[in-house]
């Protein structure tokens, strides 16, 4: 296969995923407890503008964000099982956001089943970021220990996730306001159906700026794949690239977790799908991973809305059922480095 055919294969796959995403957007708009014919979709039905479209855009942005964050983490840590979920970063962000909800009152639940209303999205995002930073610094500290295997790094992430989950439950246990406790419980399910347009705009801005940074560093990420020594010999500041990559990935993850709760395994599965099909070149992996992540989460959310309609299963539950077997499969294949 010559170089031009090599590139065409990557472009064809990217185009296929993009067209598939557009098709599933149309499908997701039309299906649900209230079926919409095609002419009502074109007419801008209120159900679409106020309920389904925000849900679909949130799924696309969050799926893309988690996927590209996972792709970058796998590169800078040289660990193909790294992702915001498996490293405990999502759980750290959830802890920070739960702290803001319970002790600062930035989120309230109106009625069970309707989710929560975030009163101050900037405060909850900030605390979610602070929570995620705890996991980041622990993982980066451990990554400096040359004797630490990739498997041990994932186990450290599992330990951090358990610690944050226990801390969140402890806050709920001692919280006096039952409404806030219910808010945190419902919020941690992982759901893309409770965001409003202002929250979506915050996720969008965070995603765009993070994606621009990641794409700017694409050549550096390719260099890191050859090892720290090679990267240093080529003039790459390995420590800086690693720290910045983890910080930006954690920031993007924390913004998503702030408004949708914990959604696992998208950041693990999407980069692997792309890597298996077109290889690990980060000039293509970054952008195509965002498309695959968006498609996976939109598909998972659509399944959650259809499987026992009119009851909607939170997308975090669906991704767990899909991602857990995939995670076990990757472990059995030895996909760690």
Rosetta blueprint (number, residue, H / E / L):
1 X L
2 X L
3 X H
4 X H
5 X H
6 X H
7 X H
8 X H
9 X H
10 X H
11 X H
12 X H
13 X H
14 X H
15 X H
16 X H
17 X H
18 X H
19 X H
20 X H
21 X H
22 X H
23 X H
24 X H
25 X H
26 X H
27 X H
28 X H
29 X H
30 X H
31 X L
32 X L
33 X L
34 X L
35 X L
36 X L
37 X L
38 X H
39 X H
40 X H
41 X H
42 X H
43 X L
44 X L
45 X L
46 X H
47 X H
48 X H
49 X H
50 X H
51 X H
52 X H
53 X H
54 X H
55 X H
56 X H
57 X H
58 X H
59 X H
60 X H
61 X H
62 X H
63 X H
64 X H
65 X H
66 X H
67 X H
68 X H
69 X H
70 X H
71 X H
72 X H
73 X H
74 X H
75 X H
76 X H
77 X L
78 X L
79 X L
80 X L
81 X L
82 X L
83 X L
84 X L
85 X L
86 X L
87 X L
88 X L
89 X H
90 X H
91 X H
92 X H
93 X H
94 X H
95 X H
96 X H
97 X H
98 X H
99 X H
100 X H
101 X H
102 X H
103 X H
104 X H
105 X L
106 X L
107 X E
108 X E
109 X E
110 X L
111 X L
112 X L
113 X L
114 X L
115 X L
116 X E
117 X E
118 X E
119 X L
120 X L
121 X H
122 X H
123 X H
124 X H
125 X H
126 X H
127 X H
128 X H
129 X H
130 X H
131 X H
132 X H
133 X H
134 X H
135 X H
136 X H
137 X H
138 X H
139 X H
140 X H
141 X H
142 X H
143 X H
144 X L
145 X L
146 X L
147 X L
148 X L
149 X L
150 X H
151 X H
152 X H
153 X H
154 X H
155 X H
156 X H
157 X H
158 X H
159 X H
160 X H
161 X H
162 X H
163 X H
164 X H
165 X H
166 X H
167 X H
168 X H
169 X H
170 X H
171 X H
172 X H
173 X H
174 X H
175 X L
176 X L
177 X L
178 X H
179 X H
180 X H
181 X H
182 X H
183 X H
184 X H
185 X H
186 X H
187 X H
188 X L
189 X L
190 X L
191 X L
192 X L
193 X L
194 X L
195 X L
196 X L
197 X H
198 X H
199 X H
200 X H
201 X H
202 X H
203 X H
204 X H
205 X H
206 X H
207 X H
208 X H
209 X H
210 X H
211 X H
212 X H
213 X H
214 X H
215 X H
216 X H
217 X L
218 X H
219 X H
220 X H
221 X H
222 X H
223 X H
224 X H
225 X L
226 X L
227 X L
228 X H
229 X H
230 X H
231 X H
232 X H
233 X H
234 X L
235 X L
236 X L
237 X L
238 X H
239 X H
240 X H
241 X H
242 X H
243 X H
244 X H
245 X H
246 X H
247 X H
248 X H
249 X H
250 X H
251 X H
252 X H
253 X H
254 X H
255 X H
256 X H
257 X H
258 X H
259 X H
260 X H
261 X L
262 X L
263 X L
264 X L
265 X L
266 X H
267 X H
268 X H
269 X H
270 X H
271 X H
272 X H
273 X H
274 X H
275 X H
276 X H
277 X H
278 X H
279 X L
280 X L
281 X L
282 X H
283 X H
284 X H
285 X H
286 X H
287 X H
288 X H
289 X H
290 X H
291 X H
292 X H
293 X H
294 X H
295 X H
296 X H
297 X H
298 X H
299 X H
300 X H
301 X H
302 X H
303 X H
304 X H
305 X H
306 X H
307 X L
308 X E
309 X L
310 X L
311 X E
312 X L
313 X L
314 X L
315 X H
316 X H
317 X H
318 X H
319 X H
320 X H
321 X H
322 X H
323 X H
324 X H
325 X H
326 X H
327 X H
328 X H
329 X H
330 X H
331 X H
332 X H
333 X H
334 X L
335 X L
336 X L
337 X L
